[in-house]
Amino acid sequence: MFRKLLITMITLCTLKVSAANYKALERTDYQVLINDAITQFEQTPRDKWSYQVARYENEEGDVTSSIEQFNANNQTWHLLKINEQTPSEAQQKAFLQKKEKQKEGVNISIKLRELINQESLTIQGEDNDYLFLNFAVNLKKLGKKASQKLAGKLSYNKANKYIELIEIENTAPFSPMFSAKITDFNIQLAFIKRDISILPKHNKMTMKGTFAFFTEIDELSKDTFSDYQRLQP
């Protein structure tokens, strides 16, 4: 129910390192690093990669799952499994119709440049492999007031120079719409690097709260991406 209102990360390491334990970066230095990483993500041609995605949803105990495959060669989708079963011809047809409607609709994929307020970036710590940063969140789907009750953090892979993990969680209850109150909210976005491309590894969202004062909200959704194959020229 609410998954459509929100854009859908493994918990980000909360290792705290004091300033005495690492060489502090100037604020403009890590802003440049993150801006470059976001640009690299934006420039990745997602439609040039074939992949599988395993989807799982649990809405108030109603569990659904699927395994889908995208073929970059002919830009087509195929439903491999639905609720751990081989899909029927009717289910396959309904799946393709849904994908076609999604292509015709508005693209609501997450835009990291909008999500991460780069001016708000502050350093949390670092180790040999990662730089850990906090940031203010901007989720347009939730609105400005709700976004102010969210906190973001990310881990930057120093060796490969990309954002490996983003996590967003609420700092207080908020209302994304009238008569809805969200008490627990968490989004995780994980990425991998293939060649020079930054690709999704998994997206995960958990949310709890109430709707219309009496209806419980208890949702978990996770998309896990695998088997990336680049389209050959």
Order of alpha helices (4+ residues) and beta strands (2+ residues): alpha-beta-beta-beta-alpha-alpha-beta-beta-alpha-beta-beta-beta-beta-beta
